[in-house]
Structure formats: structure tokens, C-alpha cells
């Protein structure tokens, strides 16, 4: 399944602030915490909590966020299906990163252990 150009553009222009409350509702409904969500977001983006809050307040788009993010190389270890797409098969790099985030939030909500959600680079200490 391939994303359309229109869908990729829509995702790029979507604000993180518009999605973040849905992430919170999803994970809290399953007994997870905002701190765990922030840890997952921080791991994927390299932003600390103050930076995440500033991005939400400024209504930054996913395009703006991921142009500044320091996504770890181990993010490529994120696999599986989210929103009907295999994340490892998504061709648009930005859309793939956004879907990585969706997948991590989904794993958090499903009760996966944090050590499994936050993938570690092989060969790193």
C-alpha cells in the first residue's frame, strides 16, 4: 500500500498540537502516563519536555518538527502496521517518521514494556 502525495502533504502540514491530545487520551485510557508518552516522543525526536511543550504551543507542523528532530538510527527497527500501512514500507521519509511516532504511541497504549518500545542501536552501549 502506498501513501498518496496528497496524504503525505496533509500529514506534513498537520500540527503536532492537533494530534497530541489524542495521544494522551489513547495512552491514559490504557493506564499509561504522560511521562511515558513524553519519554517515547523524546527518544524518537531528541526533544526534551520543554521543547515538546514549546512545539505544541507554537502549533508546529510535523514537517517543522521532523526537520529539527534528531531521529535515532535505531528508529528503523520500528516495524509493523499502523493506519493500514507497514511503517517499514512507507517511501516518504517524513510520513514514515510520523507513522513511527503513531506506532510507538500504539505500542505504549497496548502495554508494551518501555524497554521494547525504545529500540536500542545494536553495537551501542
Secondary structure as GFF3:
##gff-version 3
##sequence-region A 1 125
A	DSSP	alpha_helix	5	13	.	.	.	ID=ss1
A	DSSP	alpha_helix	16	29	.	.	.	ID=ss2
A	DSSP	alpha_helix	34	45	.	.	.	ID=ss3
A	DSSP	alpha_helix	49	57	.	.	.	ID=ss4
A	DSSP	alpha_helix	62	68	.	.	.	ID=ss5
A	DSSP	three_ten_helix	73	77	.	.	.	ID=ss6
A	DSSP	beta_strand	81	82	.	.	.	ID=ss7
A	DSSP	beta_strand	85	86	.	.	.	ID=ss8
A	DSSP	three_ten_helix	87	89	.	.	.	ID=ss9
A	DSSP	alpha_helix	93	109	.	.	.	ID=ss10
A	DSSP	alpha_helix	114	117	.	.	.	ID=ss11
###
